[in-house]
Amino acid sequence: MIRLEKLCKIYRSPDGRKTTAVRELSLEVAQGSVLALVGTSGCGKTTTLKMINRLIEPTSGTVYIDDKDVRQVNPEALRRDIGYVFQMIGLMPHWSVAQNVATVPRLLGWDRQRTADRVDELLEMVCLDANAYRDRKPSQLSGGQRQRVGFARALAAGPAAMLLDEPFGAIDPIQRSTLQEEFRTLQRKLNLTVVMVTHDMTEALLLADHIAVMDAGVMLRHGTPHELLTDPREAYVEELVATPRRHAKVIDDLLAQESKTQESPTQESRPRE
C-alpha cells in the first residue's frame, strides 16, 4: 500500500551547511497493517511521515501509494485521500464538532444531507453520541473527546491510509489506553493502512504490526514487535525495548507477590492445636 524507496531529506542553512534529516530510507507498509516509526526527537520520524503526504517534499527518493508515485498527484488531492491525525488535534475552535468533522466532505463538494449523515456515522464510529456532541464546540470537550473528533475528521472521506503523529501523547493515561484500544479495533474493522509516529516503545509494541526504529535519520532496525523484543541487534534498540521489558517484569513480580499472599494462610485462619 505504501512504499518508500531511498527516501532522503536534506536541509540547507543560509550559510550553506547541510543537515540530513532522513537518509536513504526504504520501507514497505502492507495493506491493512500498522507501522510505527520510533525514536528520539530529531531522529527523522515526523519528517518521514510528512514526506508521505508531501507536507514536506523529499530531497531525493520516491514515495509510492498503491504503486503510484505521489509526485504525480496534486498535493491537496493527495492529502484529502490520506487521513492525518496529530497530537495537538488542530480542531477549529469556533466551529462545532459537526463542522470540524465535515471539513474534507465540504472541500469535496458533498451535499448537505450526505455530509450530515456521514458526520453522524463517524461520531458513532469513534464512540461519541451524535445527538449529544455534533453541536458542541471543541472547548466543551475533554482531551480524549477532542482526539476522537480528530479521528472522525481524518476518516471522513473514507481514506485507505492514515498518518498518525503522536496521536495519544497529550491524553491522560486512562483515556489514552481506551483510545488506543478503540483505534486498533477501528483500524482492523476498516482495514486501514497506518503509519504512526511515537516516542513510546510500549505503545508501538502494543499497536503496531511492524516497527521501524530510527536514529539520526537512519533506520536501525525494522521488524515485528516479537522480533525487536527477542532480537534487537542494535544497542540503541535494546535500550528502547528495555523499558517495557522492565515494566512488564515489575508488574509480573507484583502479581506473583499478590498471588503468594492470597495462597498463604493467615495466622487467624490456621487451625488451633
N, C-alpha and C positions, 0 to 999 in steps of 0.2 A: 504493500500500500504506500509506504513512504520509504524512499531510498536516498541516502546521502552518499555522494561519490567525491572523495578527496576534497571535502569542503574546507575552505580556508578563509579567515578574515584577518586582515592586517590594517591597523590604524596608523596613520602617519601624522605626526605632530607638525606644527608650523615650522619648526627648525629642522625638519627632515628625518627625525628619528622614527623608527618603526616599532610598533608593538603588535605582536601576533596574539590575537585573542583565541583563535581556533586554528589548529594546524592539521591539514591532511586527514580530515575525519571522514571515515566511511562506515555507514551503518545501514541496516535494513530493519524496518518495523512491519511485521506481518499484519494482514487484515485482522481486525478484531483483537489485537493484543495491546498491552500497555508496556511502554519503555520508559524507565526512569533514568534521567540524567542526574548524576550525583557528584558532589564535590564542593570544596570550599568556595567562598565568594571570590569572584575573579577568575575562576577556572575555565570559563567559556561556555558554561551550560546554557545560560539565558541567551547569550549571543547565538548559539546554535539553534535554540528554539525559535528565535525571531528571524533567522535566515530561512526557516521552513516556509513561513508565510510572507517573506520579503519585507517585513518591517525593518530588517537590516539586509542590505544586499551583500552577497559574498564577494570576496576579492577574487576567488577562483573556486573551481569545483561546481558541482551541479546537485540540485535537489529535484527529485522526481516524486510525483504523487500520481498513483495509478499509471506509472510508466510515462507520464507527461512531464516534460521539463517545465518547471514553474516559471522560468524566464519567458516562456511563450504565452503566459496567461496574464491578463491585466491584473495588477496588484490588488485593486479594490475588489474585483470579482473573485480573485483567489481567497482573499480574507473573508469574504461573505460565505464562502464554501467551507471554511475551516473554523470550527468553534475555538474561541480563545477565552480562557479564564485565568485571571491573575490575582495576586494576593490582596491588592487594595480594592478589588472588585470593580471600581470605576462606574458605579451607577450615577445617573444624572439626578442630583438631589431634588430638583424642582419638578421632576416627572414622577408619576405614580409607578407602582410596580408594573402594572399592565403596559404602560408606555415604555418603560425600560426593556421589558421582555420583547416588545414588538419592534425594537429598533431595526433589525435586519428585514423582517417582513415588510416594514414600511419602505425601506430602501428598495426592496424588490417589487414594490407596487402592488402588494396584495390588497384585495378589497377589505372593507371594514369587518364584515362578518367572518370571513376566513381568518383574518388576523385575530379577532376576539376569540374565536373557537380555539385557535392554536395556543393563544396565551393561557386560556383556562386549562387546556390539556397539559401544557408544560408545567404549570404551577402544581397541578395534581401529581405530575410525574416526579417532581422534586419534593413531594410531601408538604406542600403548602395549600391549604384550602382556598380555592379561587375566590369564593364568595367573601371570605374573611380578609384576603390580602391584596386583591387586584387593585383596589383604590388607595391603598396606603402609600405613604411616601417612605423612602429609604430610612429617614430619621426615626421612623416609627417601628423599625425592625431591629432585632438583635443581630449580632455579627454573623451567627450561623444562618439566620434567615436571609440576610443580605447576600451571603455567599450562595445560598440556594437560588436566589433570583439571578445571580450571575451565571450559574449553571444553566438555568432555564433560558436566559438570553442567548447563551452560546449554542444551545440546541435548537433555537427557533426555526432555522431553515433546514433542519434535518441533515446536518453535516455528517459525513462518514468518518471524519478525523477531527480530533480536538487537541489543542495545545494548552497545557496547564502549567502556570508559572507560580510555584509555591502557593497553591490554591487553599491550603488548610493552615498556613503558617500563622495567621493573625487571629485564630479562633481558639477559645478556651479548650482545654483537653477533653472534657466530656463531649462537647459539641463536635470537636474535631474527630473523635473516634466514630461518632454516629454518622457524620458526613462522609467519612472515608468508606464506611460500610455501605452507605446508600449509593455513593459514587460507583463502587465496584459492582454492585448489583445492577445499577442502571447501565454501566458500560457493557456488561455481559448481555443484558437484555437487548440493547440496541446494536450490539456487535461493533462498537466504536473502536477505531484505531487511535491510540492516545500516546502522545509524548509528554512526559511530565518532568518538570524541574523540581528538585527538592534537595535540601541540605541534610535532611533527616533520613539516615540509612534505615532505621526501623520502619519508617513509612514506606520507603522503597521496597524493602523486603516483603512487607505485608500486601502492597497494592500492585506491584509490577510483575509482569511475566519475564521481563529481561531488564537488566541494569547495566548502564554504561557509566563507569567511574572515570571522571576527568580531572586532570591536574595540569595547570599552566597551559591550557588549550589542547592538551594531548589526551587521547583516550588510553587509559592504562589497562583497563580490564572490561570485558563485556561478557555477560553470561546470565544464566538464570539465578534467582536467589540462592538455590541449593548449591550451585557451582561456586558462587562467591563465598558462601559460608564454609564450604568444605575445601576449596582450593583458591584462596585469594591471590596467590602468586606474588603480588607486589606488597611491599611493606606498608605503603600508604593504604591499600585496600584492606589489608589485615587490621590496620588501625581503625578504619571506618567500621568494620564488622565487629570489632572487639566490644564496642559499647552495647549494642543489642544483645550480644552473647552474654556479657556481664550482667545486664539487667535480667535476662532470662534465668541465669543461674541464681541470682538473688531471690527471685520470685519462687523458683523451684525449691530453694533451701527453706524459705518461709513456709511454703506449703507442706514440706516434709516435717518441719518442726510442729506445725499445727496438727498434722495427722498423728504424729507420735504422741503429742499431748492428749489427744482425744482417745487414743488406744490405751494409754497408761491409766490404770485405776487410781482414783484419788485416795487419800488417807481415809476419808469418811466412808468410801464405798467398799473398802476391804472388809471381809468378814472377820468378826472378832473370834479369838481363840477361846 
